[in-house]
Structures are given as C-alpha cells and as structure tokens.
Amino acid sequence: MPRYRMTVEYDGVPYVGWQRQNNGPSVQGAIERAILSLTGETVSVRGAGRTDSGVHAVGQVTHADLSKEWKPHTLRNALNAHLRKAGDRVAILNVTEVNASFDARFSAIRRHYLYRIIVRRAPLALEAGRAWWVAKDMDHQVMHAAAQTLVGRHDFTTFRSVHCQANSPVRTLDRLDVTRNGELIEIRATAQSFLHNQIRSFAGTLKLAGEGKWTPDDVRAALDARDRKACGPVAPPNGLYFMQVDYRDDAGSAPPILDDESDDS
C-alpha cells in the first residue's frame, strides 16, 4: 500500500484546529473528506503537529496510505480540486511517495514556527485574523534579549498549557529570535518538538518584556519557577504559523520522537 507525504497550507480561522473533533470542522477532517471524495477510501491522515483553532500553516506535513498508486502531481491536483469544491481553506502544496517507515509526526527532527505581531495604533483590516494587533509600541530588542534566556534544554512547565498531554515538560529550544521590520514584529521558534501552547505562551510573555513591564531576568525567573502561574498571558492563536518541518530524508529514516504528545503550540 503506497504512502504519500503531503505538505499542507491552511487558514486556521474556520477550523477547530488540525485534529479531527466533534465540535466543528478540522483541517485533518477536510483532507480526509477530500481523499474519500476522490478515492472512495476512508483513511486517517497523520500530521506533524496538532495546531489549535485559529493557528495557520504554510508547511504542515501529513501522510496517508492509499490502496492505489498515484502520480504525485496528479494526487495533489485532484485533492486540491476536491478541497476547493468543498469550500475548504486548505491547499496541498506538494505530494511525494515515501516508504512505509516515514511518519509525518515521529520522523520529524525539527519544527519551525512563526508568531507575527503588528504594532500600530490603528486596528487591523487586511491582516485581521492573521496577526496579533498590539496598539502600544514595544522594544523588540528587549524581547529578543529576553527570548535568549529561554533557548536551550529546560523544564518548560511555566510555558505549557495545563491541558498539555506530553509525558515530560522538558524540551530543547534551538532558536527563539525576535526581529522587527516597521510595524511587524516576528518571533521565530525552532525545536524538535513543542509543548501545547508553548509558543503562544512565549509570545505573551515576551510582549510584557517589550512593553517594559518585565525584564529579561523576569522572564528567566518565570522559566525557573516551573509554575504555570508564573507565565505571562497566552497570545491569541491568529498570529501563529506552522512554517516548516525538517526530516533527515524523504524515506523517513530519522529516529522517532518518543514524547511528542502535543505539538500544537
């Protein structure tokens, strides 16, 4: 049975999140319905991360096993046609055939996220639902300095949801950079895996530093507290983007992640 890896882009606003749920439409469900409509097969697709409601993606990765051999570009085009017909805000960017050892979730060796903040007095019109609007100006350099206190291997209990299902709060954060271009502040995070709400918790906490309410030492103290109550406010989901997933190779030979239970940040 051939296995297909797909790179997926989606607008998270209309969905309850990546994962199929009973309380509304999901991205996973949209792709599975498109496959059913195209092939007549009921399949379960596995994603590299389980994004929350309102979170967007430009490089989510999923895989599915189908009974029929497809040319990758034909499968991509056909699934996109069914997604458009259903009115879904989901696009299949790329399809490749991989061997059975590839797993979109467990073969991943690195994930990349972006959080976008737009700082200006006027509310957002074109970017509404695509970024976090903050009316008060912030110092991105202080935010970046504070972010560096979080880089490395730590117990991130402070920065994970109380509903997080991961076996351990310990993660290795490879990158947390804050940059600015005009009104736009970008927070870029890279790690093998993330905890539930981890990046949104980072963003809300770093906002306090940018406003001058917290210092980088305060952010470090919050990390060291290992207490969810020490976290700043959780940033809204609409500024978060799942950007990219790295794999050792297309055959999926990377070692499995054993504790990646909730990579939805």
C-alpha positions in Angstrom: 0.0 0.0 0.0 1.7 3.2 -1.1 2.3 6.0 1.4 2.2 9.7 0.4 3.7 12.6 2.2 1.9 15.9 1.7 2.9 19.5 2.5 -0.2 21.5 3.5 -1.1 25.1 3.8 -4.2 26.3 5.6 -6.1 29.2 7.1 -6.8 28.2 10.6 -9.7 30.7 11.2 -12.6 28.4 10.0 -11.3 25.3 11.9 -11.3 24.0 15.4 -7.7 23.0 14.8 -5.7 20.4 12.9 -7.1 17.4 14.8 -10.5 15.9 13.9 -13.0 16.8 16.6 -16.8 16.5 17.2 -17.3 20.3 17.9 -16.5 21.7 14.4 -14.6 21.3 11.2 -10.9 20.4 11.3 -8.1 20.5 8.8 -7.4 16.8 9.2 -11.1 16.1 8.6 -11.1 18.3 5.4 -8.2 16.4 3.9 -9.7 13.0 4.9 -13.0 14.1 3.2 -11.2 15.1 0.1 -9.4 11.7 0.0 -12.8 9.9 0.5 -14.4 12.0 -2.3 -11.5 11.3 -4.7 -10.8 7.6 -3.9 -13.7 6.2 -2.0 -11.3 5.3 0.8 -11.8 6.2 4.4 -8.3 6.9 5.7 -6.8 8.6 8.7 -4.1 11.1 7.9 -1.3 11.9 10.4 0.1 15.4 10.8 3.4 16.6 12.0 1.8 18.8 14.6 -1.6 19.4 16.1 -2.3 23.1 15.7 -5.0 24.8 17.7 -8.1 26.6 16.5 -7.1 29.7 14.6 -3.5 28.7 14.0 -2.3 28.8 10.4 0.2 26.7 8.5 2.3 27.2 5.4 4.3 24.0 5.8 2.4 21.4 7.8 3.3 17.9 6.8 1.0 14.9 6.8 1.0 11.4 5.4 -1.7 8.9 4.2 -1.7 5.4 2.9 -3.8 4.8 -0.2 -4.6 1.5 -2.0 -3.9 2.9 -5.4 -0.7 4.1 -7.0 -0.9 7.8 -7.9 1.4 10.1 -9.7 2.3 12.7 -7.0 1.3 15.8 -9.1 -2.0 14.1 -10.1 -2.9 13.3 -6.5 -2.0 16.9 -5.4 -4.1 18.5 -8.1 -7.1 16.1 -7.6 -7.2 16.7 -3.8 -7.0 20.4 -4.3 -9.9 20.3 -6.7 -12.0 18.4 -4.1 -10.9 20.8 -1.3 -11.9 23.8 -3.4 -15.2 22.3 -4.3 -15.9 21.7 -0.6 -15.1 25.3 0.2 -12.2 24.4 2.5 -9.4 26.9 3.2 -6.8 24.1 2.8 -4.2 23.6 -0.1 -2.0 20.6 -0.8 1.3 22.2 -1.9 3.4 19.2 -2.6 3.0 15.4 -2.7 5.8 12.8 -2.7 5.6 9.0 -2.4 7.7 7.7 0.6 8.3 4.3 2.1 6.3 2.8 4.9 8.9 3.8 7.6 8.1 7.5 7.1 5.8 9.0 9.7 4.9 12.7 9.4 4.9 13.1 13.2 7.5 10.7 14.5 10.1 11.0 11.7 10.3 14.8 12.2 13.6 16.1 13.5 12.8 19.8 13.7 9.8 22.0 13.6 9.7 25.7 12.8 7.0 28.2 13.9 6.5 31.9 13.4 4.5 34.3 15.5 3.5 37.7 14.0 2.7 40.8 16.0 1.7 44.1 14.3 2.3 47.2 16.4 0.3 50.3 15.5 -2.4 52.5 16.8 -4.9 51.7 14.0 -6.7 48.3 14.1 -6.0 45.7 11.5 -8.1 45.5 8.4 -6.3 43.3 5.8 -4.3 41.5 8.5 -7.2 40.8 10.8 -7.1 37.2 11.8 -3.5 36.9 10.5 -1.5 38.6 13.3 -1.8 39.8 16.9 -2.6 43.5 16.9 -0.9 45.5 19.7 -1.6 49.2 19.9 1.2 50.1 22.3 4.7 50.2 20.9 7.2 47.6 22.0 11.0 47.3 22.1 11.8 44.2 20.0 15.5 44.2 21.1 14.5 43.7 24.8 12.1 41.0 23.6 15.0 39.3 21.8 17.2 39.5 24.8 14.5 38.0 27.0 13.9 35.3 24.4 17.5 34.2 24.7 17.0 33.2 28.3 14.7 30.5 27.1 16.9 29.0 24.5 18.4 25.6 25.4 17.2 22.5 27.2 14.8 23.4 30.1 11.8 22.3 32.0 9.1 24.4 30.3 6.3 23.8 32.8 5.7 27.5 33.1 5.1 27.8 29.3 2.8 24.9 28.6 -0.9 24.5 28.9 -2.4 22.8 31.9 -4.1 20.6 29.3 -0.8 19.5 27.7 -0.6 15.7 27.3 3.2 15.5 26.8 4.9 13.0 29.0 7.6 15.5 30.0 7.8 19.3 30.2 11.5 19.1 29.2 12.3 20.3 25.7 15.3 21.7 23.8 14.6 25.0 22.2 17.1 25.6 19.4 16.0 29.1 18.4 13.8 31.9 19.7 14.6 35.1 17.7 12.7 38.4 17.7 13.1 40.7 14.8 11.3 43.8 13.6 10.5 45.4 10.2 8.4 48.5 10.5 5.2 47.7 12.3 5.8 43.9 12.1 7.5 42.0 14.9 8.3 38.4 14.2 9.1 35.7 16.7 10.7 32.6 15.2 11.0 29.4 17.1 12.7 26.1 16.3 12.8 22.8 18.2 12.4 19.1 17.6 9.0 19.4 19.3 7.0 21.8 21.3 4.5 21.6 24.2 0.9 22.6 24.0 0.6 26.4 23.8 4.3 26.8 24.3 5.0 29.4 21.6 1.9 31.4 22.4 3.0 31.4 26.0 6.4 32.7 24.9 4.8 35.4 22.8 2.6 36.7 25.5 5.4 36.7 28.0 7.8 38.4 25.6 5.2 41.1 24.9 5.5 42.0 28.6 9.2 42.4 28.2 8.7 44.5 25.0 6.3 46.9 26.9 8.9 47.3 29.7 6.8 45.6 32.3 9.2 42.7 32.6 13.0 42.4 32.2 14.9 39.5 30.7 15.7 38.5 34.2 12.0 38.3 35.0 11.5 36.0 32.0 14.3 33.8 33.3 12.7 33.7 36.7 9.4 32.7 35.3 11.1 29.8 33.5 12.9 28.8 36.7 9.7 28.9 38.6 8.4 25.8 36.7 4.9 27.1 37.6 2.2 27.8 35.0 1.0 30.7 37.2 4.4 32.5 36.5 3.7 32.7 32.8 2.6 35.9 31.1 -0.8 36.0 29.2 -1.1 33.4 26.4 -1.0 35.2 23.0 -4.0 34.7 20.7 -3.8 31.9 18.1 -4.2 34.1 15.0 -0.6 35.3 15.0 0.9 31.7 15.0 2.0 29.9 11.8 3.4 26.4 11.5 6.1 27.1 8.9 8.1 24.0 8.2 9.0 20.5 9.3 12.5 19.1 8.8 13.2 15.4 8.1 16.5 13.6 7.8 15.5 12.3 4.4 12.3 11.7 2.4 12.5 8.0 3.3 11.8 8.8 7.0 15.0 7.4 8.5 15.1 9.8 11.4 14.8 8.4 14.9 11.4 8.6 16.4 10.3 11.3 18.9 9.1 9.4 22.0 7.5 12.2 24.0 6.0 14.5 21.3 2.4 14.2 22.5 1.1 17.7 21.9 3.0 19.8 19.4 0.3 22.4 18.9 1.9 25.5 20.5 
